[in-house]
Amino acid sequence: MEKTKKIKIFIGLSYLILLSVFLFLFFSKFSIQEITSYDFIKENRIFFLELKNSNLILVSIIFLIFTILWVFPFLGFGSPIALLGGFIFGKWIGTIVVILGLSFGATFLYIFGNYFLKDIIKERFSKKFQNLQVKFKDSEFLYLLVYRLIGGIPWQLSCLLPTIFNVKISNFYFATLIGIIPTVFLMVSIGNGLEKVIDQNSEVPLITDIIFSPDIYIPLLAFFSLIFTSIFLRKLFYKN
């Protein structure tokens, strides 16, 4: 019990320190007024596009590393990074870079959880997901893949829960890599659509102009369709 408490304190303090340093460095360079202004977004869009066009490989590697760090140790969600990836790189390159980054980051978080948080996770969640243990034993990779495809669990927790089932690291990585493709592609497409809307408007566009842009509403409709399908599949997958 004492060991568990120390681990929690260490993780909490480490996360707060890293987050505080990041926020301090970021806001020492930019003010809140700047980052929320349309001119700031439009100017930085041009900056990132020029940077990407001048050295695509280097920028992709930097973004890949940033995405990995975003997941672990910063414990960030996948949606913001997918939108940013689509905004900077477009649909196809953005999808590839984001999927690789999220998959590596999730795997590092899983490895960390497997070594340091396994007892805590088992204590909290093993009874709730006991029915899945038999499924994972029967076909580990297949059920990991379905688990990733249907989602429904907060990203950070979804990376840690498989520690209960003792899944192989390679199976976790490749199931994550394949399983998050549909969601990431749609979010990246929305980010790419936002970049196009900003490119076409010198002034702040109306919310209706954004929503009814084909580059936005088509991936949005597909995204909501995916959510409703996932909700139906979750009931089948997680039922006792």
N, C-alpha and C positions, 0 to 999 in steps of 0.2 A: 504493500500500500504506500509506504514511504517512497519507494523507488518510482512508482507511478506518479506521485505528486511532484517529485523532482523533475521528471521528464516533462510533465505538463508545464511547469514553471520555466524550464529551460527553453522549450519550444515557443511558449508565449513571449518571453523576453527577447529571444532571437528574432522572432517575427516583428515585434514592435520596434526593435532597434533598426532592422533592415528597412522597414517601411518608413520610419522616421527619417533616416538618412536619405532615402530616395525622395521623399516629399520635400525635405529641406533643400536638396540640390536642385530639384525641379522648380520650386517656387522662389528660389533665390535668383533664378534666371527669368521666370515668367510670372506675371501677376494673374489673379483670377479674371480681372477685366480683359486682359489680353487673350487668354486662352478661350474665353467664351465669346469673343467678337468674331463676326463673319469675316472681316478683313484678315484676321490672324489665321483662320482656317484656310482661306483662299491663298494667302501668301505662302503658307507652309505646304500647301498642296503642290504649288509650283516648285518649291524647294525640294520636296521629296521626289517629284517626278524627274527633275533635272539630275538629282543625285542618283536615282535609279538608272536613268538612261546613260549616265556617264560611266557607271560601274555596277552593273546589275548583279554580278556574282558576289562582290564584296558586300553590297547592301543586303542581299538575300541572306548571306551568312550572319551578318550582324543582327538582322531581324530574327533569324532562326535562334540564335543564342538568347536574344531578348525574350522570345516566346518561351523557351525552356525555363529561363529564370522567372518569368511571369507565373508559370505553373508551380515551379519549385526552385527557390524557397518562398516566393512572394504569395503563393496560394491564390493566384488570380483566376477568374472565370474565363472560359474559352471564347464567349461571345464578343467582348470588346476587342480582343486581339484578332479575331476573325474579321470583324468589320474594318479594323485598321489595315489588315493584310490585303483585303480587297480594295481599299481606298488607295493604297500605295502601289500594289503590284498588278491589280486586275484580277479577273476570275481564275485563270488557270495557274499562273505562277503563284498567286496568292494562296490558292487552295493547297498546292504542293508544300509551300514553305510552312504554312500554318499547321497542316496535318502532321508534318514531320516534327515541328517544334512542340506541339501539344502532346504527341505520342511519346517523345523522349522525356519531356517534363513530367508527364503522368507516370512513366516507368520509373523515373528517379524518385518520385513521391511514393510509389508503391514499394520500392526497395527500402526506402527510409522507414516507411510504416511497418514493413515486414520485420525489420531489425529492432525498432525502438517502440512501436505502438501496438504491436500485435495483441498483447495481453489486454490492453485497454479496449481495443476494438472488439475483441471476442467477448469481453465482459459486457459491453454495451449492446452489441448487435447480433451475437450468435443465435440467441433464441428467436429473434425476429426473422432472421433469414435461414433458419435451420432447414427448411424445406428445400433450399437451393443447394445444400451441401451434397445431397444425393445426385442431383442433376449435374453438378460440376464434376463429380467423380466419374459419372458415366461418359461424359464427353466434354472435357475441360475447355478446349478451344472453341467448340461450337457454342456452348452456353456463354462463354465470355464474349463472343462476337454478338450474340443476341442481346446480352446484357448491355453492351456498348451501343448497339443500334437503337434500342428502345429508350434508353436513358431513364429520366424520371427521378434521378437521385442527384443532389448537388455535386458538381464536378469534383471537388476535393474529396468528398466522402466516397464517391464512386471509384476513385483511385485507390482508396484505402480498404474498402470492404473486401476485395478479393484476398486480402491477407488471411481472412477467416478460412478460405478454401485451399490455402497453400498452393496456389497456381504457379506454374512455371513463369519465369520472367519473360522468356521468349514468347510464350503464348499470350501473356498480358500485353506485350508490346504490339504484336502483329494483330491481335484482336482489336486493340485500341486504334491502330493505324487504319484498319479497314472499316471498323464500326462507326467511326466519327465522320467518315467521308460525306454522307448525305447532308448532315447538319452543318458541317463546316463549309461545304460548297455553297449552300444556300445563304449562310451568313456572309461569306466572302462576296457573293454576288450582290447582296444588298449594299455592302461597303463600296463595291465597284460602281453600283448605281448612284450612290450618294456623291461619289467623285465626279461622275458625269453631270449630275444636276448642278453641282457647284461650278463646274467648268462652263456650263451653258447660261449661268446667271451671274451678272456682275453685282446685283443687289441681293439681299436676303430673299430667297424664294418663299412663296406661301406654302404652308403645310400641304395644301391640296395639290400644288405643283409637284411636291416631292412624292406624295402618296400615289398620285395618278400617273407618274412616270412609269413607262413599261419596264425600265430597268430596276424599279423598286417594287411595284405591285405584283409582278409575275413571281419573283423569288419569294415575296412575302406570302402570297397565296400558297405556293408550294411548301413553304416553311410551316404554315398553320395546318396544312393538310398532313404534313409529316407528324406534327404534334398530336393531332387527333388520332392518327393511325397508331402512334406510339402509346397513347393512353389506352386504347383497346388492347394492344399486345401486352402491355404491362399487367393488365388484369389476368391475362392467361399465364404469363411468365411467373408472376409473384404469388399466385394463388396457392393455398395449401393443398 
